[in-house]
Amino acid sequence: MARLNLDPDEPLHVLVPSRAIAAAVEALSPRVRAHRVDPADGAPTGDAAGAQVWVPRGGGAEIPDNGFLEGLPRLQLVQLLSAGAERFAGRLPDGVLLCNARGAHTPSTAEWAVTATLAAQRGIPHFVREQDAGRWSSATFSSLVGARVLVVGAGDIGTTIGRMLAGFDVELTYVARTARDGVRSTAELPQLLPHADVVILIVPVTPETTGMVDARFLAAMADGALLVNAARGVVVDTDALLAELTAGRLRAALDVTDPEPLPEGHPLWSAPGLLLTPHVAGAVPDTNARAAAAVTDQLARVLAGQPLVNVVDRY
C-alpha cells in the first residue's frame, strides 16, 4: 500500500493552486505549509522547492516543460483535483505517486450524462431551436423509458449513471475492460452494440481507450442510436463520428471533443443530430468543495502515516 516517506515531525510542504486550498490544507495541522505557485513560472524557490506534495490546478492542468518538476527534488505525491489523470499518468519521475480526486466529480458528471441522454432522446435541442425561431413545431422523438443502454465504463461514475437511470426502467448493460459479475467485457462490444439504443462512454483515457470509438465501433451501432460521451474527446474518432452524424444514421451528445476546445468553424458545430456542451459535465457549485475535500482527506492520511487512496496506475 502506497504511503509517503516522511519523518513524523517534519513539515509537510504542499504546492497549491489557490488561497482556498491553501487555507484548507494548513488548517489540518501546524506541520502543513502551503505554497501558492504557478508552474508556468518554472522551478519553485525557497521553502516551496522542498515540497513533498503538488496539487495542480483543475481544468486541464498539465506538466510544464520548463524545469518545474526538476526543481522539486523532494516531491513524492501529485494529488489531482480531477478524476481524469491522462495528462500525468506515466509522466512523473520514478518514486512520485499520482492520485486523483475520484468521487469529487461523480454526481455532477453522472447527472450530465443522464440529462444529455434524456434531452437528446426527447428532442429538446430541436424544440429549443424552434422556440428561438418562434415556431410552434410539433414532432415526435425517441424515449428513454425502456431503452437499451450500454454504459461503457463501470467505475464510480458509470455505476452512478446506472443508478440514476434505474428510474427510467432501462435495460442496462455495463461494459468494462474485463468482465466480472454484472459487467461485460469490451471484447464483447461488437455483439452488444447493434442492440443498444444508447451508448454512454465514461472510460478513462488509456492507450486502449484512445480512439476506441472508431469507424468500426460506430458502424456496429444500430441505426438511430445515440452516442453520449462524458469521458474525453480522444476516446472518439471525430472524423468517423462526423461521417455518421452527417449521414443522419447516428445521433450524439458530447461534453468533450477532439480537438478541445472546439475551434471556430469546426464541422461539429453544425453537425446534425448533435447536442454539444463545452466540457462542463462536472461543473456545478459543489464540485470545487468536493475536490478540495479530496485533497484534505488525502493529506490527513499522509500526516497520519496511513495508506493513500485513489492511486492511479501508470497505464
Sequence and secondary structure as in RCSB ss.txt:
>XXXX:A:sequence
MARLNLDPDEPLHVLVPSRAIAAAVEALSPRVRAHRVDPADGAPTGDAAGAQVWVPRGGGAEIPDNGFLEGLPRL
QLVQLLSAGAERFAGRLPDGVLLCNARGAHTPSTAEWAVTATLAAQRGIPHFVREQDAGRWSSATFSSLVGARVL
VVGAGDIGTTIGRMLAGFDVELTYVARTARDGVRSTAELPQLLPHADVVILIVPVTPETTGMVDARFLAAMADGA
LLVNAARGVVVDTDALLAELTAGRLRAALDVTDPEPLPEGHPLWSAPGLLLTPHVAGAVPDTNARAAAAVTDQLA
RVLAGQPLVNVVDRY
>XXXX:A:secstr
       TTS EEEEESSHHHHHHHHTT TTEEEEE  GGG S  GGGGG SEE   SSS    SSSTGGG TT 
 EEE SSS  TTTTT S TT EEE  TTTTHHHHHHHHHHHHHHHHTTHHHHHHHHHHT         STT EEE
EE  SHHHHHHHHHHGGGT EEEEEESS BTTEEEGGGHHHHGGG SEEEE     TTTTT B HHHHHHS TT 
EEEE S GGGB HHHHHHHHHHTS EEEES  SSSS  TT GGGG TTEEE  S TT STTHHHHHHHHHHHHHH
HHHHT   SSB    
